[in-house]
Amino acid sequence: MTDPHPTIDCPSGVQITGASGADYESILTRPALEFVASLQREFGARRRDLLAQRVERQKRLDAGERPDFLAQTADRRTSEWRVAEIPADIRCRKVEITGPVDRKMIVNALNSGADVFMADFEDSSSPTWSNMVEGQLHLRDAVRREIDFTHPETGKHYALDDDPAVLFVRPRGWHLDEAHLVVDGAPVSGSLFDFGLFLFHNAKEQLARGSGPYFYLPKLESHLEARLWNDVFVHAQRGLGIPNGTIRATVLIETILAAFEMDEILWELRDHSAGLNCGRWDYIFSFIKRFRADPTFVVPDRATVGMDRRFLRSYSQLLIKTCHRRRAHAMGGMAAQIPIKGDAAANDAALAKVRADKRREANDGHDGTWVAHPALVAIAREEFAIVQGENQLDVLREDVEITAADLLAVPEGKITDGGLRENLRVGVQYLEAWLRGNGCVPLYIFFDDAATAEISRTQVWQWIHHGAKLDDGRTVDRTLVESVFAEELDRIRVELGADRFDAGCFDVARDLFNEMMFAEELPEFLTSRAYDRI
């Protein structure tokens, strides 16, 4: 095979199969590739074993097993211990903003006035090779305060302010590969690729600037998966010659199984922990997916499943109690709304919902919250003004007692024609954009990422699989979904215009969405199934 990267010096056993780009060789250096390859060789087999354990756990859930707090780790929940002291520059995280690793968005997010910017290689980035490598280039420049951007059409210049947000990075989840970097004949873990390259190029620079390498860890399903990350951290720090505990990570509790192991996850990462976060959209997706075989777990229209529902409110309050007992941050969930132009009343109503949500989080005891758009930073900060100090670690929530039944309480509500249409219309538009390389998509009044599409296609699969009834009496079956889907695609074509629609990837997106909705067995992840298309 001809080497597509003749200027890149690959170590033995390492091959790059992705196309070359400007300045790629400054990120894909031989020492950096050796570092990533060392992580893959040390931990790749354990990662595969843990993913196999997910498959076996799903079989047991399909057979009727239900999760509960682990008897074998009860001492971790009952004994007194704390995570390592939180570094000074991230003790105050009242407002965090997240977005993809696009250069312009990085500048805007760092300048947004938020305390933290989480640069996302995962749900809000389509994992094309160019996005993943160029994202590393952009973050390298951001760490060194050398990032700027000039819009090629408008000429508008974006430069970094003097006091940018603290940078966190979210690598891809354990389930995702990076197919364009091959180590010893197999694709490298996407998690280890994203983490390893960023850490190698930036950790020492961040320490020299009085900060550190901070991460968000997505999609964990057990404390054993957290243990793997902790071992990766220990190995990586030793390899780079930086102190143990330099790396800090916040774990997104965005799977129903992880909600039963929050103490254990904090324990495994105790030298490297920066807390836990309520990843609400993926949490609903996980709730549907893990109990997919049980007709009593059918979930109503996703737009009606808010944080006031018992299973969501229970897990968010348990997260606060668990984190604060261990002196770790308890971060709230995402506000994905975007400003609604040309409709002041609708915009005011949307912002009122954001305010109410952030007020609930602050009053419950969360230490901070997430937003997706810079326009929401000020609103979130106003609602978290009730927090007098840097955080609310002293709010112990000893009044909270959460049982397994609370976490497994299925929300009641209607399944409607409108809910079905929204799932189809939004899901296919997100997938089409993702296939074109855009993982953060403004759709109607929200910034949507992969979690939205995952909920959408999984919920329709669940409704079909269990013969759910719409509130008008119709059964959700393949015939109905195919008919409604065709109507919604026609609507999208009108909304976007025929030229834009026909020039896009809607045929591929439609076929993929159909494949996943009508599959006999529910596919685990949309992004895994669609990855080979990009």
URBELWO-V843859 format. One record per pair of residues at least 6 apart in sequence whose C-alpha atoms are under 7 Angstrom apart, sorted by the first residue. I is the first residue (numbers start at 1). GAP is how many residues later the second one is. D is the distance in whole Angstrom. If there is no record, write none. Layout:
i:I gap:GAP d:D
i:I gap:GAP d:D
This chain:
i:4 gap:13 d:7
i:4 gap:15 d:6
i:4 gap:16 d:6
i:5 gap:15 d:6
i:7 gap:18 d:7
i:8 gap:17 d:6
i:8 gap:20 d:7
i:8 gap:21 d:7
i:9 gap:20 d:7
i:9 gap:21 d:6
i:10 gap:20 d:6
i:10 gap:23 d:7
i:11 gap:19 d:6
i:11 gap:23 d:6
i:13 gap:170 d:6
i:13 gap:171 d:5
i:14 gap:168 d:6
i:14 gap:169 d:5
i:14 gap:170 d:6
i:15 gap:166 d:6
i:15 gap:167 d:5
i:15 gap:168 d:7
i:16 gap:164 d:6
i:16 gap:165 d:5
i:16 gap:166 d:6
i:17 gap:163 d:5
i:17 gap:164 d:6
i:18 gap:111 d:6
i:18 gap:162 d:5
i:24 gap:109 d:7
i:27 gap:110 d:7
i:32 gap:165 d:6
i:32 gap:168 d:6
i:35 gap:161 d:7
i:36 gap:156 d:7
i:36 gap:157 d:6
i:36 gap:160 d:5
i:36 gap:161 d:7
i:37 gap:146 d:6
i:39 gap:153 d:7
i:40 gap:148 d:6
i:40 gap:149 d:7
i:40 gap:152 d:7
i:47 gap:127 d:7
i:50 gap:175 d:7
i:51 gap:124 d:7
i:58 gap:232 d:7
i:61 gap:229 d:7
i:61 gap:230 d:7
i:62 gap:229 d:7
i:62 gap:231 d:5
i:67 gap:190 d:7
i:68 gap:192 d:6
i:68 gap:336 d:6
i:69 gap:191 d:5
i:69 gap:192 d:7
i:76 gap:187 d:7
i:76 gap:188 d:6
i:77 gap:186 d:6
i:81 gap:245 d:6
i:82 gap:244 d:4
i:82 gap:245 d:6
i:83 gap:187 d:4
i:83 gap:188 d:6
i:83 gap:190 d:6
i:83 gap:243 d:6
i:83 gap:244 d:6
i:83 gap:245 d:7
i:84 gap:186 d:6
i:84 gap:187 d:5
i:84 gap:188 d:7
i:84 gap:189 d:7
i:86 gap:188 d:7
i:89 gap:122 d:6
i:91 gap:299 d:6
i:91 gap:300 d:7
i:92 gap:298 d:5
i:92 gap:299 d:6
i:93 gap:22 d:5
i:93 gap:23 d:6
i:93 gap:274 d:7
i:93 gap:275 d:5
i:94 gap:21 d:7
i:94 gap:273 d:6
i:94 gap:274 d:4
i:94 gap:275 d:6
i:94 gap:287 d:7
i:94 gap:290 d:7
i:95 gap:19 d:5
i:95 gap:20 d:6
i:95 gap:21 d:7
i:95 gap:273 d:5
i:95 gap:274 d:5
i:95 gap:275 d:6
i:95 gap:282 d:7
i:95 gap:285 d:6
i:95 gap:286 d:6
i:96 gap:18 d:5
i:96 gap:19 d:6
i:96 gap:20 d:5
i:96 gap:21 d:6
i:96 gap:273 d:6
i:96 gap:274 d:5
i:96 gap:275 d:6
i:97 gap:12 d:7
i:97 gap:17 d:6
i:97 gap:19 d:6
i:97 gap:20 d:5
i:97 gap:21 d:6
i:97 gap:273 d:6
i:97 gap:274 d:5
i:97 gap:275 d:6
i:98 gap:19 d:6
i:98 gap:20 d:5
i:98 gap:21 d:6
i:98 gap:22 d:7
i:98 gap:273 d:7
i:98 gap:274 d:6
i:99 gap:6 d:7
i:99 gap:19 d:7
i:99 gap:20 d:6
i:99 gap:21 d:6
i:99 gap:25 d:6
i:99 gap:273 d:7
i:100 gap:19 d:6
i:100 gap:20 d:5
i:100 gap:21 d:6
i:100 gap:24 d:5
i:100 gap:25 d:5
i:100 gap:340 d:7
i:101 gap:18 d:6
i:101 gap:19 d:6
i:101 gap:20 d:6
i:101 gap:24 d:7
i:101 gap:34 d:5
i:102 gap:33 d:6
i:103 gap:35 d:6
i:103 gap:46 d:7
i:104 gap:45 d:6
i:107 gap:41 d:7
i:107 gap:51 d:7
i:107 gap:52 d:7
i:107 gap:53 d:6
i:109 gap:8 d:6
i:109 gap:265 d:7
i:110 gap:7 d:6
i:110 gap:54 d:5
i:110 gap:55 d:5
i:111 gap:49 d:7
i:111 gap:50 d:6
i:111 gap:53 d:5
i:111 gap:54 d:7
i:112 gap:262 d:5
i:113 gap:52 d:7
i:113 gap:264 d:7
i:114 gap:51 d:6
i:114 gap:263 d:6
i:115 gap:50 d:5
i:115 gap:51 d:6
i:116 gap:49 d:5
i:116 gap:50 d:5
i:116 gap:51 d:6
i:116 gap:52 d:7
i:117 gap:48 d:6
i:117 gap:49 d:6
i:117 gap:50 d:5
i:117 gap:51 d:6
i:118 gap:49 d:6
i:118 gap:50 d:5
i:118 gap:51 d:5
i:118 gap:52 d:7
i:119 gap:49 d:6
i:119 gap:50 d:5
i:119 gap:51 d:6
i:120 gap:49 d:6
i:120 gap:50 d:5
i:120 gap:51 d:7
i:121 gap:11 d:7
i:121 gap:49 d:6
i:121 gap:50 d:5
i:121 gap:51 d:6
i:122 gap:48 d:6
i:122 gap:49 d:6
i:122 gap:50 d:5
i:123 gap:316 d:7
i:123 gap:326 d:6
i:123 gap:327 d:5
i:123 gap:328 d:7
i:124 gap:315 d:4
i:124 gap:316 d:5
i:124 gap:325 d:5
i:124 gap:326 d:6
i:125 gap:313 d:6
i:125 gap:314 d:4
i:125 gap:315 d:6
i:126 gap:308 d:5
i:126 gap:311 d:5
i:126 gap:312 d:5
i:126 gap:313 d:4
i:128 gap:309 d:6
i:128 gap:406 d:6
i:129 gap:51 d:7
i:136 gap:62 d:6
i:138 gap:9 d:7
i:140 gap:61 d:7
i:140 gap:62 d:6
i:141 gap:6 d:5
i:143 gap:59 d:7
i:143 gap:63 d:7
i:145 gap:15 d:7
i:147 gap:12 d:7
i:147 gap:13 d:7
i:148 gap:10 d:5
i:148 gap:11 d:5
i:148 gap:12 d:6
i:149 gap:8 d:6
i:149 gap:9 d:5
i:149 gap:10 d:7
i:150 gap:6 d:6
i:150 gap:7 d:4
i:150 gap:8 d:6
i:151 gap:6 d:6
i:167 gap:47 d:7
i:168 gap:46 d:5
i:168 gap:47 d:5
i:168 gap:48 d:7
i:169 gap:45 d:6
i:169 gap:46 d:5
i:169 gap:47 d:6
i:170 gap:45 d:6
i:170 gap:46 d:5
i:170 gap:47 d:6
i:171 gap:20 d:5
i:171 gap:23 d:5
i:171 gap:24 d:6
i:171 gap:46 d:7
i:172 gap:18 d:6
i:172 gap:19 d:5
i:172 gap:22 d:7
i:173 gap:18 d:6
i:173 gap:45 d:5
i:173 gap:46 d:6
i:174 gap:17 d:6
i:176 gap:13 d:6
i:176 gap:14 d:5
i:176 gap:352 d:7
i:177 gap:10 d:6
i:177 gap:11 d:6
i:177 gap:12 d:5
i:177 gap:13 d:4
i:178 gap:9 d:6
i:178 gap:10 d:5
i:178 gap:11 d:6
i:178 gap:12 d:5
i:179 gap:8 d:5
i:179 gap:9 d:7
i:180 gap:7 d:7
i:181 gap:6 d:6
i:181 gap:7 d:6
i:182 gap:6 d:6
i:199 gap:14 d:7
i:203 gap:9 d:6
i:203 gap:10 d:5
i:206 gap:6 d:5
i:206 gap:7 d:7
i:212 gap:34 d:7
i:212 gap:35 d:7
i:213 gap:34 d:5
i:213 gap:35 d:7
i:214 gap:33 d:6
i:214 gap:34 d:5
i:214 gap:35 d:6
i:215 gap:33 d:6
i:215 gap:34 d:5
i:215 gap:35 d:6
i:216 gap:33 d:5
i:216 gap:34 d:5
i:216 gap:35 d:6
i:216 gap:36 d:7
i:217 gap:32 d:7
i:217 gap:33 d:6
i:217 gap:34 d:5
i:217 gap:35 d:6
i:218 gap:33 d:6
i:218 gap:34 d:5
i:219 gap:33 d:7
i:219 gap:35 d:6
i:219 gap:36 d:6
i:220 gap:6 d:7
i:220 gap:35 d:7
i:220 gap:38 d:6
i:221 gap:34 d:6
i:221 gap:36 d:5
i:221 gap:37 d:5
i:222 gap:35 d:7
i:222 gap:36 d:5
i:222 gap:39 d:6
i:223 gap:38 d:6
i:223 gap:41 d:6
i:223 gap:42 d:5
i:223 gap:45 d:7
i:226 gap:39 d:6
i:226 gap:42 d:6
i:226 gap:43 d:7
i:227 gap:41 d:5
i:227 gap:42 d:7
i:230 gap:38 d:7
i:230 gap:39 d:6
i:233 gap:14 d:7
i:234 gap:10 d:6
i:237 gap:6 d:6
i:237 gap:7 d:6
i:245 gap:26 d:5
i:245 gap:27 d:5
i:247 gap:25 d:6
i:248 gap:24 d:4
i:248 gap:25 d:5
i:248 gap:26 d:6
i:249 gap:23 d:6
i:249 gap:24 d:5
i:249 gap:25 d:5
i:250 gap:23 d:6
i:250 gap:24 d:5
i:250 gap:25 d:5
i:250 gap:26 d:5
i:250 gap:27 d:7
i:251 gap:24 d:7
i:251 gap:25 d:5
i:251 gap:26 d:6
i:252 gap:24 d:6
i:252 gap:25 d:5
i:252 gap:26 d:6
i:252 gap:27 d:6
i:253 gap:6 d:6
i:253 gap:23 d:6
i:253 gap:24 d:6
i:253 gap:25 d:5
i:253 gap:26 d:6
i:254 gap:24 d:6
i:254 gap:25 d:4
i:254 gap:26 d:6
i:254 gap:28 d:5
i:254 gap:29 d:4
i:255 gap:27 d:7
i:255 gap:28 d:5
i:255 gap:31 d:5
i:256 gap:27 d:6
i:256 gap:30 d:6
i:256 gap:31 d:6
i:259 gap:56 d:7
i:263 gap:59 d:6
i:266 gap:7 d:7
i:274 gap:54 d:6
i:274 gap:55 d:6
i:275 gap:48 d:6
i:275 gap:53 d:5
i:275 gap:54 d:4
i:275 gap:55 d:6
i:276 gap:47 d:7
i:276 gap:53 d:6
i:276 gap:54 d:5
i:276 gap:55 d:6
i:277 gap:53 d:6
i:277 gap:54 d:4
i:277 gap:55 d:6
i:277 gap:56 d:7
i:278 gap:38 d:6
i:278 gap:53 d:6
i:278 gap:54 d:5
i:278 gap:55 d:5
i:279 gap:54 d:6
i:280 gap:53 d:6
i:281 gap:170 d:6
i:281 gap:171 d:7
i:282 gap:169 d:5
i:285 gap:169 d:6
i:285 gap:170 d:5
i:288 gap:171 d:7
i:289 gap:169 d:7
i:291 gap:6 d:6
i:292 gap:170 d:6
i:295 gap:171 d:6
i:297 gap:113 d:6
i:298 gap:164 d:7
i:299 gap:111 d:7
i:299 gap:112 d:6
i:300 gap:112 d:7
i:300 gap:113 d:5
i:300 gap:114 d:5
i:300 gap:115 d:5
i:301 gap:113 d:6
i:301 gap:114 d:5
i:301 gap:115 d:7
i:301 gap:118 d:5
i:307 gap:6 d:6
i:309 gap:102 d:6
i:310 gap:96 d:6
i:310 gap:99 d:6
i:311 gap:95 d:6
i:311 gap:96 d:5
i:311 gap:97 d:6
i:311 gap:98 d:5
i:311 gap:99 d:7
i:314 gap:88 d:6
i:314 gap:92 d:6
i:314 gap:93 d:6
i:315 gap:92 d:6
i:317 gap:83 d:7
i:318 gap:82 d:7
i:318 gap:84 d:6
i:319 gap:11 d:6
i:320 gap:10 d:5
i:320 gap:45 d:7
i:320 gap:46 d:6
i:321 gap:75 d:6
i:321 gap:76 d:5
i:321 gap:77 d:7
i:323 gap:6 d:6
i:323 gap:7 d:6
i:324 gap:69 d:5
i:324 gap:70 d:7
i:324 gap:71 d:7
i:324 gap:72 d:6
i:325 gap:71 d:6
i:327 gap:66 d:6
i:329 gap:38 d:6
i:329 gap:64 d:7
i:330 gap:36 d:5
i:330 gap:37 d:6
i:331 gap:35 d:6
i:331 gap:36 d:6
i:331 gap:37 d:5
i:331 gap:38 d:6
i:332 gap:29 d:6
i:332 gap:34 d:6
i:332 gap:36 d:6
i:332 gap:37 d:4
i:332 gap:38 d:6
i:333 gap:36 d:6
i:333 gap:37 d:6
i:334 gap:35 d:7
i:334 gap:36 d:5
i:334 gap:37 d:5
i:335 gap:19 d:6
i:335 gap:35 d:6
i:335 gap:36 d:5
i:335 gap:37 d:6
i:336 gap:35 d:6
i:336 gap:36 d:5
i:336 gap:110 d:5
i:336 gap:111 d:5
i:337 gap:108 d:6
i:337 gap:109 d:4
i:337 gap:110 d:6
i:338 gap:35 d:6
i:338 gap:107 d:6
i:338 gap:108 d:5
i:338 gap:109 d:6
i:339 gap:8 d:6
i:340 gap:6 d:7
i:340 gap:7 d:5
i:340 gap:105 d:6
i:355 gap:24 d:7
i:355 gap:25 d:7
i:355 gap:28 d:7
i:358 gap:22 d:6
i:358 gap:25 d:6
i:359 gap:24 d:5
i:362 gap:21 d:7
i:362 gap:22 d:6
i:365 gap:27 d:6
i:365 gap:30 d:6
i:366 gap:26 d:7
i:367 gap:24 d:5
i:367 gap:25 d:5
i:371 gap:6 d:7
i:372 gap:75 d:7
i:414 gap:57 d:6
i:415 gap:54 d:7
i:415 gap:55 d:5
i:415 gap:56 d:6
i:416 gap:54 d:5
i:416 gap:55 d:6
i:417 gap:53 d:7
i:421 gap:63 d:7
i:421 gap:67 d:7
i:423 gap:33 d:4
i:423 gap:34 d:7
i:424 gap:32 d:7
i:424 gap:61 d:6
i:425 gap:63 d:6
i:427 gap:25 d:7
i:427 gap:26 d:4
i:427 gap:29 d:6
i:427 gap:30 d:7
i:428 gap:81 d:6
i:428 gap:82 d:6
i:428 gap:85 d:7
i:430 gap:11 d:7
i:430 gap:23 d:6
i:431 gap:22 d:7
i:431 gap:78 d:6
i:432 gap:73 d:5
i:432 gap:74 d:6
i:432 gap:77 d:5
i:433 gap:6 d:7
i:435 gap:70 d:7
i:435 gap:99 d:6
i:439 gap:10 d:6
i:439 gap:11 d:7
i:440 gap:7 d:6
i:440 gap:8 d:6
i:440 gap:9 d:5
i:441 gap:6 d:5
i:441 gap:7 d:5
i:441 gap:8 d:7
i:442 gap:6 d:6
i:454 gap:72 d:6
i:457 gap:56 d:7
i:457 gap:59 d:7
i:457 gap:60 d:6
i:458 gap:59 d:7
i:460 gap:57 d:6
i:461 gap:56 d:5
i:461 gap:57 d:6
i:463 gap:13 d:6
i:464 gap:12 d:5
i:464 gap:13 d:5
i:464 gap:14 d:7
i:467 gap:8 d:6
i:467 gap:9 d:6
i:467 gap:10 d:6
i:468 gap:7 d:6
i:468 gap:8 d:6
i:469 gap:6 d:5
i:469 gap:7 d:6
i:470 gap:6 d:7
i:493 gap:8 d:6
i:516 gap:6 d:7
i:516 gap:7 d:6
